[in-house]
Amino acid sequence: MNRLHRFALRTLLAAAGVAGLAGAASAHDGHREDRYRGPSHRHEVRADTRVDLRQDRQMDRIRDGAQSGRLTPHETRRLMRQQSEIRRFEAQARADGHVSWRERERLESLQDRARQDIDRQLRDHQTW
């Protein structure tokens, strides 16, 4: 197995692990209690779901870029680390059971920056 294939395999396994941990963490968000809270909580659940979907799309783009060779190993590691930091901030925001509007704004800002970084790295014509 050549170096690129080993790297792609390790990257995919790491991404799957991060996505699996994030999925397991978000699977138990107290959904049983959701029906007892008011409409504002339902809005938060939708916003958090939007954040998760966006994270998943960004991870897919990173994986595709690594597999196609459009991202170098260094770029892939940096973008994956950035995604991990976003997940960590998201977990901290959810820790008290309420994602405030400021936390949501910060999450969206972090994701905006990540999207720009992914776009820039995919277009920079560096190949592996």
Long-range contacts (C-beta under 8 A, 24 or more apart in sequence): 4-69, 4-128, 7-66, 7-73, 7-76, 7-128, 8-66, 8-67, 11-63, 11-66, 11-73, 11-76, 11-80, 12-63, 12-66, 12-67, 14-80, 15-59, 15-62, 15-63, 15-80, 18-59, 18-80, 18-83, 18-84, 18-87, 19-56, 19-59, 21-87, 22-52, 22-55, 22-87, 22-90, 25-91, 26-52, 29-94, 30-97, 44-98, 44-99, 44-104, 47-99, 47-104, 48-90, 48-94, 48-99, 51-90, 51-104, 51-107, 51-108, 51-111, 54-111, 55-83, 55-86, 55-87, 55-90, 55-111, 58-83, 58-111, 58-114, 58-115, 58-118, 59-83, 61-118, 61-122, 62-118, 65-118, 65-121, 65-122, 69-127, 69-128, 70-122, 70-127, 71-121, 71-122, 71-128, 72-126, 72-127, 72-128, 73-128, 75-121, 75-126, 79-114, 79-117, 79-118, 79-121, 82-113, 82-114, 82-117, 83-114, 85-110, 86-110, 86-111, 86-114
